[in-house]
Amino acid sequence: MALEDGGSGHSQRPSLLVLFATEMGSAQDVADHVARSLRRVDFHVRVVSMDGYSPVCITIQPPPLFLLKGKNQGGFLEALVKINLFF
């Protein structure tokens, strides 16, 4: 979790990146719900699909919250392949 100075110099809000990977859309719904809940308690939250996120950023930013949802068939989510190959 990072602290962000919103430009005012007066207050710092905790910041969190929520990364989601989904095959059917339910992980995005959960990610949006988590983000709304965190914003209510004054977090700065970004919700980003893992499809549009560079694995390099994981190593240079505070750890994100991962929300993953597959089809319950035991397979590996395609969105995780590039992350897995990176590490």
Sequence and secondary structure as in RCSB ss.txt:
>XXXX:A:sequence
MALEDGGSGHSQRPSLLVLFATEMGSAQDVADHVARSLRRVDFHVRVVSMDGYSPVCITIQPPPLFLLKGKNQGG
FLEALVKINLFF
>XXXX:A:secstr
 EEE TTTSS  EEEEEEEEEESSSHHHHHHHHHHHHHHHTT EEEEEEGGGS HHHHHHS   EEEEE  SSS 
  HHHHHHHHH 
